């Protein structure tokens, strides 16, 4: 297979500037090689773009208020408030598919589009459901985003381009509709199962209720039929106007919820507590299991989507996933969607694989968002930690169910709508806001995401240099001209623009870098499907990380190189003895082997490269 990839490599490198240096604005990026047809791509072949529809593009101002009347506290629309609807919708997202695909993106994942409670929160703490996680109707697109027909048009338009569509779904909870009669007096604190068993009203000394109920570990429908009184911990109360607000109708039955007060994210409360007041479904109940399979199976049947990202997956009992996941995969396969991709949110902020691997093993979830990678990339690209951290993190791939091959399908990311943007972490961790260095480090982080194992997932706006002031609402800026002061005073990186302007600039250096990295990844089976061998890393402080990736099916080997330091470096490192030569894929690669089994690599400050190791196989 000697020089089998040389032509693609030459095309890619023709448009490549030295890593760490922005491409000249007048130089067009190299054309992205065509991805394989949609149905032929495995999940490890994808490049994902994650977007909040409300903050992306406003294609139809007529739906800004979702068809509701009154003031912002009724309809939820206030483009000056960071926590309310701003007007983005499905028509706007569909109209921007050229822009998204121009980065080499092959799959779009977007925040939930189901109908939400427009506004909730205590007086003075209100915010709107623009993010999509406060669902009242799981069968309908929120009118702020458009209609079910417009969603179908979006999916059809994406599929026509060979792009996959991943929906963000919620199983753990619904919107906050259920209150508790005793809640205000008790601060809605969590009431545990030992002190407040299902068998007594309001505590162990209370009146006997639910005779014959054998506990929620017993999944027999006959057992759950005996749980008729939900007052074991609190007395659930639903406002008259909201008694039938949830769809499907079975969701209005308060006995299908845990009703134990707010989670404090530790121990039992992590599974049974309300997520910041949201109504926590009793996912142990077989009625909830079958109901959720029916809901999300129908979206597959009706729209032919390609995958689900599952919100708050670790807050649901493992047994639920053991039934739900195979049922949904079967539904997709029966529809002819053999490539359906399911990945769960298992939230943590440590550079380790341990928790994700544990939850995946317990639950049977096939993949999870790679939280450990995000934290490792933030620490290493910022210089807060040396490349040894990333090397040791990658060597944990063996602990995932299925081993290192499973890690190829984990969506990797740098920052997101919950934690904050990557550029913010780099600025804070490096202690340096100098734009040139900040941009170089952000470029380095993106190179790690695209050249190391996993499915790269770009958070919308990162390609335009967005830099958040914090997490959650502070990291959900508008791509169209924003009216939010918290966003518009940010100093975007790689650009003189602000979020007060339209930010869809394909000449932005980060947009162009992502397009170039996408082209390299699409052209290289080893970057998409190659298993990892760590070849070298600087043991203390910043410096070199070298990883060889080998795709057994094609035999291709690629050496991925990163310099996390502020000074150039040159070093000889071991490579496979099968290598006979070196060809550039992206960045500065050596012209030849230094000796059998070794190459000498030279990288500028914050530089990176991917080099094909040519073989005779």
C-alpha positions in Angstrom: 0.0 0.0 0.0 3.1 2.2 -0.4 2.0 5.8 -1.3 -1.6 4.8 -1.6 -2.7 8.0 0.2 -0.1 10.3 -1.3 -2.4 12.0 -3.7 -5.0 12.9 -1.1 -2.2 14.0 1.2 -0.7 16.3 -1.4 -4.1 18.0 -2.1 -4.6 18.6 1.6 -1.2 19.9 2.3 -1.3 22.3 -0.6 -3.6 24.6 1.4 -2.0 24.1 4.8 -0.2 26.9 6.6 2.3 26.1 9.4 0.3 24.9 12.4 -0.1 27.7 14.9 -0.3 30.4 12.2 -3.7 31.5 10.8 -4.3 30.8 7.1 -4.2 33.9 4.9 -7.8 35.1 4.3 -7.3 35.2 0.6 -6.2 31.5 0.3 -9.2 29.2 -0.1 -9.2 26.2 2.1 -8.4 22.8 0.5 -11.5 21.1 -0.9 -12.9 18.5 1.6 -12.8 15.0 0.2 -16.3 13.6 -0.2 -17.4 11.5 2.7 -18.8 8.0 2.0 -22.6 7.7 1.4 -24.6 8.2 4.5 -25.7 4.6 5.0 -22.1 3.3 4.5 -20.5 5.4 7.2 -19.9 4.0 10.6 -20.3 6.3 13.6 -16.5 6.7 13.9 -16.6 8.2 10.4 -18.6 11.2 11.4 -17.8 14.8 12.2 -20.6 16.3 14.4 -21.8 19.9 14.7 -23.8 20.6 17.9 -26.2 23.6 17.8 -28.9 25.2 19.8 -31.5 26.0 17.2 -32.8 29.1 19.1 -29.4 30.7 18.9 -28.4 29.8 15.4 -30.5 31.4 12.6 -33.9 33.0 12.5 -35.6 31.8 9.4 -39.2 32.8 10.3 -39.7 35.8 12.7 -43.4 35.0 12.7 -42.8 32.1 15.1 -40.6 34.0 17.5 -43.3 34.0 20.2 -44.4 30.5 19.5 -47.9 31.6 18.7 -48.5 32.7 22.3 -49.8 36.1 23.4 -48.9 38.3 26.4 -45.5 39.5 27.6 -42.2 37.6 27.7 -43.2 35.8 30.9 -46.1 34.2 28.9 -44.5 33.5 25.5 -40.8 33.4 26.5 -39.4 35.6 23.7 -37.0 38.3 24.7 -33.9 38.6 22.5 -32.2 41.0 25.1 -32.3 38.4 27.9 -29.7 35.6 27.9 -32.3 33.1 29.4 -35.2 33.6 27.0 -36.0 32.7 23.4 -34.1 34.7 20.8 -35.8 33.6 17.6 -33.7 30.9 16.0 -35.7 28.1 14.4 -35.6 25.1 12.0 -36.1 27.1 8.9 -33.0 29.1 9.8 -31.0 26.0 10.5 -32.1 24.5 7.2 -31.0 27.6 5.4 -27.5 27.4 6.9 -26.7 23.9 5.8 -24.2 25.2 3.3 -22.3 27.0 6.0 -22.3 23.9 8.3 -21.3 21.5 5.5 -18.6 23.8 4.4 -16.6 22.8 7.5 -16.7 19.2 6.5 -19.4 18.3 9.0 -21.2 15.1 8.3 -23.7 15.0 11.2 -25.8 17.6 13.0 -26.8 17.2 16.6 -29.1 19.8 18.0 -30.6 20.6 21.4 -34.1 19.2 22.0 -36.8 20.6 19.7 -39.8 19.1 21.5 -42.5 21.5 22.8 -41.4 23.0 26.1 -43.0 24.9 29.0 -42.4 28.4 27.7 -41.3 29.9 31.0 -40.7 28.6 34.5 -38.9 29.6 37.6 -39.6 31.4 40.8 -40.4 35.2 40.6 -37.3 37.0 39.7 -35.6 33.7 38.6 -37.6 33.1 35.5 -36.1 31.8 32.2 -37.6 30.2 29.1 -37.4 26.8 27.5 -35.3 28.0 24.6 -32.8 25.2 25.3 -35.4 22.5 24.9 -34.9 20.5 28.2 -38.3 21.4 29.8 -40.6 19.2 27.7 -44.4 19.1 28.0 -45.2 17.5 24.6 -42.8 14.8 23.3 -44.7 14.4 20.1 -44.6 18.0 18.7 -41.9 20.5 17.7 -42.0 23.5 19.9 -43.8 26.3 18.0 -40.9 28.7 18.7 -38.8 26.4 16.4 -41.5 25.7 13.8 -43.6 22.7 12.9 -43.3 18.9 12.6 -43.5 19.4 8.8 -40.6 21.9 9.0 -38.6 19.4 11.0 -39.2 16.8 8.3 -38.0 19.3 5.7 -34.9 19.8 7.7 -34.1 16.1 8.0 -34.8 15.6 4.3 -32.5 18.5 3.3 -29.7 17.2 5.5 -30.1 13.7 4.2 -30.1 15.0 0.6 -26.6 16.3 1.4 -25.4 13.1 2.9 -25.6 14.6 6.4 -26.9 12.6 9.4 -29.3 14.1 12.0 -29.0 13.3 15.7 -31.8 14.4 18.0 -31.2 15.3 21.7 -33.7 13.5 23.8 -34.7 13.5 27.5 -35.8 10.5 29.5 -35.1 11.5 33.0 -37.6 14.3 33.5 -40.2 16.6 32.0 -40.9 20.3 32.6 -41.6 21.4 36.2 -45.4 20.9 36.5 -45.7 18.9 39.8 -45.3 20.9 43.0 -45.4 19.6 46.6 -47.8 20.7 49.3 -45.0 20.5 51.8 -42.2 21.6 49.4 -41.9 25.3 50.2 -41.6 24.8 54.0 -38.9 22.1 53.4 -37.0 23.9 50.7 -37.9 21.0 48.4 -35.1 19.0 50.0 -34.7 15.4 48.9 -36.5 12.8 51.0 -34.8 9.4 50.8 -36.3 6.0 50.5 -35.3 4.8 53.9 -36.9 7.6 55.9 -39.8 7.9 53.4 -40.6 4.4 52.1 -43.3 3.8 49.5 -45.3 1.9 52.2 -46.0 4.9 54.5 -47.5 8.3 54.0 -45.0 11.1 54.8 -42.4 9.0 56.6 -42.0 5.7 58.5 -44.5 6.7 61.2 -47.2 7.6 58.7 -50.3 5.8 57.6 -49.9 2.6 55.7 -50.3 3.0 51.9 -49.7 1.0 48.7 -50.3 -2.4 50.3 -48.4 -5.2 48.5 -46.0 -3.0 46.6 -42.7 -4.9 46.7 -40.4 -2.0 45.9 -39.2 -0.4 42.7 -36.6 -3.0 42.1 -39.4 -5.4 41.1 -40.2 -4.6 37.4 -43.4 -6.7 37.3 -46.3 -4.6 36.0 -48.5 -6.3 38.6 -46.2 -5.0 41.3 -46.3 -1.4 40.0 -50.1 -1.6 39.7 -50.1 -1.6 43.5 -48.3 1.8 43.8 -51.4 4.0 43.7 -50.7 6.6 46.4 -47.9 9.0 45.6 -47.8 10.7 49.0 -45.0 8.6 50.5 -42.5 11.5 50.6 -44.4 14.6 49.6 -48.0 15.4 48.5 -47.8 16.1 44.8 -49.8 19.1 43.6 -50.5 20.0 40.0 -52.1 23.4 39.0 -55.5 23.0 37.5 -54.4 24.7 34.2 -51.6 22.1 33.8 -53.3 18.9 34.8 -53.4 17.7 31.2 -50.5 19.8 29.7 -48.2 16.8 29.0 -48.3 14.7 25.9 -48.7 11.7 25.6 -51.4 11.8 28.2 -49.9 9.1 30.4 -47.2 11.6 31.5 -49.9 13.5 33.5 -50.2 10.6 36.0 -48.3 11.8 39.1 -47.7 8.2 40.3 -45.2 7.8 37.4 -42.8 10.2 39.1 -40.4 9.9 42.0 -41.8 12.9 43.9 -39.0 13.0 46.4 -37.7 16.6 46.1 -34.6 18.1 44.6 -31.5 16.1 43.8 -28.3 17.1 45.5 -26.4 15.0 42.9 -25.0 12.5 45.3 -26.0 8.9 46.1 -29.6 8.0 45.9 -30.7 11.5 45.1 -28.8 11.4 41.9 -31.2 8.8 40.5 -34.5 9.7 42.4 -34.3 13.5 42.9 -35.8 16.2 40.8 -33.2 17.7 38.5 -33.3 21.4 39.6 -37.1 21.1 40.2 -37.9 19.3 37.0 -40.4 16.4 37.4 -38.3 13.2 37.7 -39.9 10.2 36.0 -39.9 6.8 37.8 -38.0 5.1 35.0 -38.1 1.8 37.0 -41.8 1.7 36.2 -42.5 -0.6 33.2 -45.2 1.9 32.0 -42.6 4.6 31.7 -40.2 2.2 29.9 -42.8 1.2 27.3 -44.0 4.8 27.0 -40.6 6.2 26.2 -39.8 3.4 23.7 -43.1 4.3 21.9 -42.3 8.0 21.9 -38.8 7.8 20.5 -39.5 4.9 18.3 -42.1 7.0 16.6 -39.7 9.8 15.8 -37.5 7.2 14.0 -40.5 5.8 12.1 -41.8 9.2 11.1 -38.6 11.1 10.2 -35.8 8.5 9.6 -33.3 10.2 11.9 -29.9 8.7 12.5 -29.2 8.9 16.2 -30.0 10.0 19.7 -27.9 11.9 22.2 -29.5 11.1 25.6 -29.6 13.9 28.2 -28.8 13.2 31.9 -28.2 9.5 31.2 -26.4 8.7 34.4 -29.5 10.0 36.4 -31.6 7.1 35.1 -31.5 3.6 36.5 -29.3 1.2 34.4 -32.1 -1.3 34.0 -34.1 1.3 31.9 -31.3 1.6 29.4 -30.9 -2.2 29.2 -34.4 -2.4 27.8 -34.6 1.0 26.0 -31.4 0.8 24.0 -31.9 -2.5 22.2 -35.5 -1.7 21.5 -34.6 1.6 19.9 -31.8 0.1 17.9 -34.2 -2.6 16.6 -36.7 0.1 15.7 -34.0 1.9 13.7 -32.8 -1.3 12.1 -36.3 -2.3 11.1 -36.5 1.1 9.4 -33.3 0.3 7.5 -31.1 2.6 9.6 -28.3 0.2 10.4 -25.9 3.1 11.4 -28.1 4.5 14.2 -25.8 6.1 16.8 -26.8 6.3 20.5 -24.6 8.2 23.0 -25.4 9.3 26.5 -24.5 12.3 28.6 -22.6 11.0 31.7 -21.5 14.4 33.1 -18.3 14.9 35.0 -15.2 17.1 34.8 -12.2 15.0 35.3 -9.6 13.8 32.8 -10.5 10.1 33.3 -12.5 7.4 31.5 -13.5 5.7 34.7 -17.0 7.0 35.3 -18.1 6.8 31.7 -16.8 3.2 31.4 -18.6 2.3 34.6 -22.0 3.7 33.6 -21.7 2.2 30.1 -20.9 -1.2 31.6 -23.8 -1.0 34.1 -26.4 0.3 31.7 -25.5 -1.2 28.3 -25.3 2.3 26.7 -23.1 1.8 23.7 -21.4 5.2 23.8 -21.1 8.3 25.9 -20.0 11.9 25.3 -16.3 11.9 26.1 -16.2 14.2 29.1 -12.8 13.0 30.1 -11.3 14.0 26.7 -12.8 17.5 27.0 -11.1 18.0 30.4 -7.8 16.5 29.3 -7.8 18.7 26.1 -8.6 21.8 28.1 -5.7 21.2 30.6 -3.1 20.1 28.0 -3.8 22.7 25.3 -3.9 25.5 27.8 -0.5 24.4 29.3 -2.1 23.8 32.7 -1.0 20.2 32.4 1.7 18.5 30.3 1.0 16.1 27.4 1.6 13.2 29.7 -2.0 13.7 31.0 -3.5 13.2 27.6 -1.2 10.2 26.9 -2.3 8.5 30.1 -5.9 9.3 29.5 -5.8 7.7 26.0 -4.2 4.6 27.5 -7.4 4.1 29.6 -9.3 3.3 26.4 -8.9 -0.4 27.3 -11.4 -0.1 30.2 -14.5 0.7 28.0 -16.9 -2.2 27.4 -15.5 -3.6 24.2 -12.1 -2.1 24.8 -10.2 0.5 22.8 -12.4 -0.1 19.7 -15.4 1.4 21.6 -13.4 4.6 22.2 -13.5 5.2 18.4 -17.2 5.9 18.6 -17.2 8.2 21.6 -18.1 11.8 20.6 -15.2 14.0 21.7 -15.6 17.7 22.4 -13.8 20.7 23.8 -16.6 22.7 25.5 -20.3 22.9 25.3 -23.6 24.6 26.3 -23.4 23.4 29.9 -19.8 23.7 30.9 -18.7 26.7 28.8 -16.6 27.3 25.7 -13.1 25.8 25.1 -11.6 29.2 24.5 -12.7 30.4 27.9 -11.1 27.4 29.6 -7.9 28.0 27.7 -7.8 31.6 28.6 -8.5 30.9 32.3 -6.2 27.9 32.6 -3.3 29.5 30.8 -3.6 32.8 32.6 -2.9 34.5 29.3 -5.4 36.5 27.3 -2.9 37.5 24.6 -4.9 36.9 21.4 -2.1 35.3 19.3 -1.3 32.7 21.9 -4.9 32.1 22.8 -5.7 31.5 19.2 -2.7 29.2 18.8 -3.7 27.1 21.8 -7.4 26.9 20.7 -6.1 25.7 17.3 -4.0 23.1 19.0 -7.0 21.8 21.0 -9.1 21.5 17.8 -6.2 19.5 16.2 -6.3 17.1 19.2 -10.0 16.6 18.8 -9.7 15.8 15.1 -6.5 13.8 15.0 -6.9 11.7 18.1 -9.5 8.9 18.5 -13.2 9.6 18.8 -15.9 11.4 16.9 -15.0 15.2 16.8 -17.9 17.3 17.9 -17.7 21.1 17.2 -19.8 23.3 19.4 -21.6 25.9 17.3 -19.8 29.3 17.4 -16.4 27.9 18.3 -15.5 28.1 14.6 -16.2 31.9 14.8 -14.0 32.5 17.9 -16.9 32.7 20.5 -15.5 32.9 24.0 -18.0 32.6 26.9 -18.1 34.4 30.2 -19.1 31.3 32.0 -21.2 28.2 31.7 -24.9 27.5 30.9 -26.7 30.7 29.7 -23.3 32.5 29.4 -22.1 30.0 26.8 -25.1 30.1 24.5 -24.5 33.0 22.3 -26.3 34.0 19.1 -24.8 33.4 15.7 -27.2 36.1 14.2 -26.9 39.6 15.5 -27.4 39.4 19.3 -29.1 41.9 21.6 -27.6 40.4 24.8 -25.1 42.7 26.5 -23.5 39.8 28.3 -22.5 38.4 24.8 -21.8 41.5 22.9 -19.0 42.7 25.1 -16.9 39.6 24.5 -13.6 39.9 22.7 -13.9 37.1 20.1 -10.7 35.4 19.1 -9.3 35.4 15.6 -11.7 38.1 14.6 -12.6 41.8 15.1 -16.3 40.9 15.0 -18.6 40.9 18.0 -21.7 38.8 18.7 -23.7 42.0 17.9 -23.0 41.1 14.2 -23.9 38.2 12.0 -21.2 35.5 12.5 -21.2 33.1 9.6 -17.8 34.0 8.2 -16.2 31.1 6.3 -13.0 33.0 6.2 -12.6 33.0 10.0 -9.3 31.2 10.8 -11.0 28.7 13.1 -13.7 27.9 10.5 -10.9 27.3 7.9 -8.9 25.2 10.3 -11.9 23.0 11.1 -12.5 22.6 7.4 -8.9 21.6 6.9 -8.8 19.1 9.8 -12.1 17.7 8.5 -10.6 17.1 5.1 -7.6 15.3 6.6 -9.8 13.1 8.8 -12.2 12.3 5.9 -9.3 11.3 3.7 -7.7 9.1 6.3 -9.1 5.8 7.5 -6.5 5.7 10.2 -7.7 9.0 11.6 -11.3 7.8 11.6 -10.9 4.2 12.6 -7.3 3.8 13.8 -6.5 2.3 17.2 -4.0 4.2 19.3 -0.4 3.6 20.3 1.2 6.4 22.4 4.7 6.8 21.0 6.1 9.6 23.0 5.3 12.3 25.4 7.1 14.9 27.4 7.0 13.6 31.0 7.1 16.9 32.9 5.9 20.2 31.6 4.7 21.1 28.2 6.2 19.6 25.0 5.6 16.7 22.7 2.7 14.2 22.4 3.1 11.6 19.6 0.4 9.0 18.9 0.5 6.4 16.1 -2.9 5.3 14.8 -3.3 2.1 12.8 -6.4 1.0 10.9 -6.1 -2.8 10.6 -8.6 -3.0 7.7 -6.7 -0.8 5.3 -3.3 -1.1 7.0 -2.9 2.7 7.0 -0.8 4.2 9.8 -0.8 7.9 10.7 1.5 9.6 13.2 -0.3 12.4 15.0 2.0 15.0 16.6 1.4 17.9 19.0 3.7 20.5 20.6 2.0 22.0 23.7 4.9 24.3 24.5 5.7 27.9 23.6 9.0 26.9 22.0 9.8 24.9 18.9 10.9 21.3 19.4 12.8 18.6 17.5 12.9 15.0 18.7 13.4 11.4 17.3 10.6 9.0 18.2 9.8 5.4 17.6 7.3 4.4 14.9 6.2 1.0 13.5 9.0 -1.0 11.8 6.5 -1.6 9.1 6.9 2.0 8.0 9.0 2.5 4.8 8.5 6.2 4.3 6.6 9.3 5.4 4.0 11.4 3.5 2.5 14.6 4.8 -1.2 14.7 5.5 -1.5 18.0 7.5 1.2 20.2 9.0 5.0 19.9 9.0 6.0 16.3 8.5 9.5 14.8 8.1 10.6 14.0 4.5 11.7 10.5 5.4 12.4 8.1 8.2 15.5 8.9 10.3 16.1 5.1 10.6 14.1 1.9 10.5 11.5 2.3 13.3 12.2 6.0 13.9 11.4 9.5 12.7 12.7 12.9 13.7 9.9 15.4 14.1 10.2 19.2 14.2 7.2 21.3 15.3 6.8 25.0 15.9 5.4 26.4 19.1 1.8 25.0 19.6 2.3 23.1 16.3 0.7 19.9 15.2 0.8 17.5 12.3 -0.5 14.3 10.9 1.9 12.2 8.9 1.2 9.1 6.9 3.6 6.2 7.6 3.9 4.5 4.3 4.1 0.7 4.3 4.3 -2.1 1.8 1.2 -3.8 3.1 
